[in-house]
Amino acid sequence: MQLMIKQRVFSLTDTYDVYDDSETPKYFVKAEFFALGHHIHVYDRYDNEVGVIHQKLLTFLPRFEIEIGGRIVGSIQKKLTFFRPSYEVDCSGWSVDGDFLGWDYDVYRGSSVVMHISKELLHWGDTYVMDFHDPADEIMGLLLVIAIDAANCSDKKK
């Protein structure tokens, strides 16, 4: 199963459209314009909120919490590294490994791959492809990828 995340280029905030295998719109991602730190909402195609990502303020390194149904289900925090970005993931027992700047990484549950994320080249705006092994991991995986993108964006603003 696959999801494709496409950034809207002409938008005042981080805004993404998410499509399924047949390029049908499935989710919509929108950041709040007037918020301290990142505060990002994910909606399904019927405008129901499926999750929220919010940046914890007053932390030494960027930290984001992932919320589904009003309950915090995970977090991601950037680790202090010098050459390549690395993240501490506390999310459903998952771990993340790969090239975050090149947008080519995998998410694992134990030793099993949950999903692979890659960036597609030659698109107007950022376009990412998420390959899932289990459809039940779709929402949590989407929120995790959006949180990693927000953490990468936090680094670029410094």
Secondary structure, DSSP 8 states (H G I E B T S, - for coil): -EEEEEE-SS-SS-EEEEE-TT--EEEEEEE-SS-SS-EEEEEETTS-EEEEEEEESS-SS-EEEEEETTEEEEEEEE---SSS--EEEEETTEEEEEETTTTEEEEEETTEEEEEEEEESS-SS-EEEEEES-GGGHHHHHHHHHHHHHHHHHHHT-
